[in-house]
């Protein structure tokens, strides 16, 4: 996605962690401020929102060579609305906030990488109106709004 020297790449990766997850393992939980972004080396991660009745609704899936996180919550340092869960054995590169901030400051094209990730892998709620997301989930826009408010109030 960017031009990066071997040394820059090595320095960045030294701040990241390769982590393996079992099938159906929760990678990130709602109501917690996310402090990492995941890059899927192998496997599959599902993005889930749970309604007031406890029913799970899939919003997105991330496969190999894709980044995944609740980007809005990560960038705004706000609690996430989503659960990220593996659907099969999964290996990721976990990029902590400190590694990403280091990359912005120290990689020649670090800021460009951040923008590209956000553009190529945006959250659906940043691009689609709430009523369409609600329709996709099979709930009303009012119910989706209540879910969002309830998630924030739990904190």
N, C-alpha and C positions, 0 to 999 in steps of 0.2 A: 504493500500500500504506500510505502515511502522508501526513499533511498536511505539506507542505514549502513554504516560501516560494521565490520565484524566486531570491533571493539565496543562500539555503541550498543550493539545487539547483546553482546556478552554482559556488559554492565547492566543493561536493563533487565535481562533474564536473571541475573544474580539477585535481583530484588523480588523476583516472583517465585512461586512455589508450584511444582507439579503435584497434583493431588488426584488420587483415584477414589471414586465413589462407587458403592454397590448399587444394584438396581433398586429403584424407589427410595433412594436416600435423598433427604432434603438438603439442598445446597445453600439456600437462602430463604429466610422466613419473613412473613409480613410483620408489620409493626416494629421493625428494627431498621435503623438507618444502615443501608448497605455501604460497606467500605471496601468492596472489591468488585472487579469485573472478571468474568470467566471467559477463557478461550477454549473451545471444545477441540481437543486433540482426537478423541475417539469417543463415540457414544452419542447420547441424545438427552437433552434437558428440556423439560416441559415447563411453561409458565402457566401458573394456575391462579385463579381468583376463586374464593369460596363465598357463596352467598349466605344469607342469614339462616337458611335452613341446613347449612352444612354441605350443600351440593357443590362439588368442584366443577369449574368451567375452564377449559383449556383456551388460552389466548394465543399461544405461540409455541413453536418448537425450535430448538437450536441443534443443529447437526455438526458434524466435523467441519473444522475450519471456519466456525462462526463465533462471534463474541455474543455474550448474553449477560444481562444484568437488568435491574430496574433503573435505567439510565437517568430518568428524571429524578428519582429519589436519590440516586448516587450524586448527581451534579448539584442538587439543591440541599443535600445533606438532610433529607427528610425521611421519615419512616416509609418503608416499602409497602405497597398494596398487594404484592404478589408473593407466591411461593414458587421457588425454583426447585424442581424435583427431577432426579434422573429417572429415565424410563428403561434403561439398561445399564450395564456396567459402563462407567464413563471415566475418562481421564481428561482433566482440564489443566490449563495453566492458570493459576489464580494470581491475578494482578492486584495487589493491595493498593489502596489509595496512595500510600507513600511512594510506591513504585511508579504509579501513573504521574504523580506530581513531579517526581524526579525526571521522568521522561519529558514532560512539558518543558522543564527548565534546562535539561542537559542534552537532549537529542536535537540535532540540527533541524529536523523536521518533526519534532515532538508535538508541537501545536497542530500541525497539519494532520498527524495521525489521529489525534483526538477528534478533530472535525470530521475526518473521513469515517471513523467508526460510528459517530453519531449520525452521519448522513446515510451510510450504507446499512446500518442495523438500528433503525429508529424504533422507539416504542410505538405501538399502534395508537395509543391515546394521544400522541403528539401530532398525528396526521389525520385521524378519523374522528368525526364528531361523536360526542358521547352517546347520542341516540343510536348511531350505527353500531357502536361497541355493545350497547345494551341488546340490540337486535341480534347480534352475533352470539351473545351469551344466552339469549332466550329469556331476557328479563326486561322490565320497563326501564326507561331512563331515570325515573324517580327512584326505583329500587337500586340502581347502580350508584346514584348519588348518595343514597342512604348507606350503602356498603362502604363507600369511600369515607364518609363522615364517621361511621362506626369504627373503622380501622384506625383513624387518627385519634378518636376519643379514648380508645383502649390504652393509649400510651400515657 
